Structures are given as structure tokens and as C-alpha cells.
Amino acid sequence: MPKKRFSAEQIVTLLRQIEVSMAQGRSAPEACRAAEISQQSYYRRLHEFATHELSLAQDRMVVLGRRNAEGKLAAFLIGLRNRIAAIAGHSVTIALPMSRQDIADFLGLTIETVSRTLSSLAKDKLILIVPDGVRLLNPRAVEALAEV
């Protein structure tokens, strides 16, 4: 089969399409043919996807286990910024599609701690809280907090 270039979204869609075909009783070679990719390419992409997911899970465990509230929130903001940049391009404003309660649950903190920490970062002029998001005023300083 000729080589094709796929975006990250297309790869995930293909992996899901092949997974559904296999769940419906098709063999892996049949499902790959139907998706118009080679079986070798399918397994390579599946491996890359699984490796990426494991890396994200490991990063999250480190965030939950070793950092203080400021470091957890900074790592969350930097991680979200990087994921958004990979999809939509670089931006200093980070859209927060989650409520503060959801962020607190995700980071293993209380909503009060998340609110207090966001206010502290804003007071220190590292971030600016905007409607539905946060603007990084000093990205390097926030990155440094995330590394602690």
C-alpha cells in the first residue's frame, strides 16, 4: 500500500475504526484492508498510541505523588497548554473547559486549594485569570514551578 501521512486525529479515528471492525468479527488483516492501511502500520500506530498514553499516565502519577499544590496546578496548566498547542497551535491563553471542582478532583486537591493557588499565581503576576481560561503572563516561571 502507498505511504500516507495521517494527523493525530486521523490515527485515533483509524485505530478506533479497526478496533470496531475486529470487535464485529473481522480479522486484523481484513480490518486493516478496509481502513486502507497496512497491518504493520496499524500495529506501529497502536504501539505509539499506547506508549503515549502510558507516558501521560506516568506524568500524572508524578504530579499527584510528588508535587505541592502550586506545582500540581502549574504542571496541569503547562500540560494543557502543550496538548492544545499540538492540536491548535501555540497560544498564551489556555482555555479551561473544566470547572475548578473538576480540576481539583483531577489533581487530588480541594476546590478551595485550587482557587487559592490560582489566586496566588495571579497575585504573583504569573497568570491572568480570564473568562473560561487562564493567560500565562510568565510561562517560564510557571514551567519552573511545574518542574519542582
C-alpha positions as CSV (number, residue, x, y, z in Angstrom):
1,M,0.0,0.0,0.0
2,P,1.3,3.5,-0.7
3,K,2.5,5.5,2.3
4,K,0.0,8.1,3.7
5,R,0.5,10.8,6.2
6,F,-2.0,10.9,8.9
7,S,-2.8,13.6,11.6
8,A,-3.0,12.5,15.2
9,E,-6.8,12.7,15.0
10,Q,-6.9,10.6,11.9
11,I,-4.7,8.0,13.5
12,V,-7.0,7.8,16.5
13,T,-10.0,7.5,14.2
14,L,-8.4,4.7,12.2
15,L,-7.4,2.8,15.4
16,R,-11.0,3.0,16.6
17,Q,-12.4,2.0,13.2
18,I,-10.1,-1.1,13.1
19,E,-11.0,-1.9,16.7
20,V,-14.7,-1.8,15.9
21,S,-14.2,-3.9,12.8
22,M,-12.3,-6.5,14.8
23,A,-15.0,-6.5,17.6
24,Q,-17.5,-7.3,14.8
25,G,-15.6,-10.4,14.0
26,R,-13.2,-9.3,11.2
27,S,-9.6,-10.4,11.4
28,A,-6.9,-7.8,11.8
29,P,-5.8,-8.1,8.2
30,E,-9.4,-7.7,7.0
31,A,-10.0,-4.7,9.2
32,C,-6.7,-3.0,8.1
33,R,-7.6,-3.6,4.4
34,A,-11.0,-2.0,5.0
35,A,-9.3,1.0,6.7
36,E,-6.8,1.2,3.8
37,I,-3.6,0.8,5.9
38,S,-1.1,-2.0,6.2
39,Q,-1.2,-4.3,9.2
40,Q,2.3,-3.3,10.1
41,S,1.3,0.4,10.1
42,Y,-1.7,-0.4,12.3
43,Y,0.5,-2.2,14.9
44,R,3.1,0.6,14.8
45,R,0.5,3.3,15.3
46,L,-1.2,1.2,18.1
47,H,2.2,0.9,19.8
48,E,2.9,4.6,19.5
49,F,-0.6,5.4,20.9
50,A,-0.2,3.1,23.8
51,T,3.3,4.4,24.6
52,H,2.0,8.0,24.5
53,E,-0.9,7.1,26.8
54,L,1.4,5.3,29.3
55,S,3.7,8.4,29.3
56,L,0.8,10.7,30.1
57,A,-0.4,8.3,32.9
58,Q,3.2,8.3,34.4
59,D,3.4,12.1,34.3
60,R,0.0,12.3,36.0
61,M,1.2,9.9,38.8
62,V,4.3,12.0,39.3
63,V,2.1,15.1,39.5
64,L,-0.2,13.5,42.1
65,G,2.5,12.0,44.2
66,R,5.4,14.4,44.4
67,R,4.3,18.0,43.9
68,N,2.8,20.6,46.2
69,A,-0.5,22.2,45.2
70,E,1.3,25.0,43.3
71,G,3.4,22.5,41.4
72,K,0.4,20.3,40.6
73,L,-1.6,23.2,39.2
74,A,1.4,24.6,37.2
75,A,2.1,21.2,35.7
76,F,-1.6,20.9,34.8
77,L,-1.6,24.3,33.1
78,I,1.6,23.6,31.2
79,G,0.4,20.1,30.2
80,L,-2.9,21.5,29.0
81,R,-1.1,24.3,27.1
82,N,1.1,21.7,25.4
83,R,-1.8,19.5,24.4
84,I,-3.7,22.4,23.0
85,A,-0.6,23.7,21.1
86,A,-0.2,20.3,19.5
87,I,-3.7,20.5,18.1
88,A,-4.4,24.2,17.5
89,G,-1.1,25.9,17.6
90,H,0.7,27.9,20.3
91,S,-1.2,30.3,22.5
92,V,-0.5,32.1,25.8
93,T,-4.2,31.8,26.7
94,I,-5.3,28.4,28.0
95,A,-9.0,27.6,27.7
96,L,-10.2,25.7,30.8
97,P,-13.1,23.5,29.7
98,M,-13.3,22.1,33.3
99,S,-14.7,23.7,36.4
100,R,-12.5,24.3,39.4
101,Q,-14.1,21.4,41.1
102,D,-13.2,19.1,38.1
103,I,-9.6,20.4,38.2
104,A,-9.4,19.8,41.9
105,D,-10.7,16.2,41.5
106,F,-8.2,15.6,38.7
107,L,-5.3,16.9,40.7
108,G,-6.3,15.3,44.0
109,L,-6.9,18.7,45.7
110,T,-9.8,20.6,47.1
111,I,-11.7,23.3,45.2
112,E,-10.6,25.8,47.9
113,T,-6.9,24.9,47.3
114,V,-7.3,25.2,43.5
115,S,-9.0,28.6,43.9
116,R,-6.4,29.8,46.4
117,T,-3.5,28.6,44.3
118,L,-4.9,30.2,41.1
119,S,-5.3,33.5,43.1
120,S,-1.8,33.2,44.4
121,L,-0.4,32.7,40.9
122,A,-2.4,35.7,39.6
123,K,-1.2,37.8,42.6
124,D,2.4,36.9,41.7
125,K,1.7,38.0,38.1
126,L,2.4,34.5,36.7
127,I,-1.1,34.1,35.2
128,L,-4.1,36.3,34.5
129,I,-7.5,34.7,35.1
130,V,-9.7,35.4,32.1
131,P,-13.3,34.2,31.3
132,D,-13.2,30.5,30.6
133,G,-9.4,30.3,30.9
134,V,-6.0,31.5,32.1
135,R,-3.4,33.6,30.3
136,L,0.2,32.7,31.1
137,L,1.9,36.0,31.8
138,N,5.2,34.4,32.7
139,P,5.3,30.9,31.0
140,R,8.9,30.2,32.0
141,A,8.2,30.8,35.7
142,V,5.1,28.6,35.5
143,E,7.2,25.9,33.8
144,A,9.8,26.2,36.6
145,L,7.0,25.6,39.2
146,A,5.9,22.6,37.2
147,E,9.4,21.1,37.3
148,V,9.7,21.2,41.1
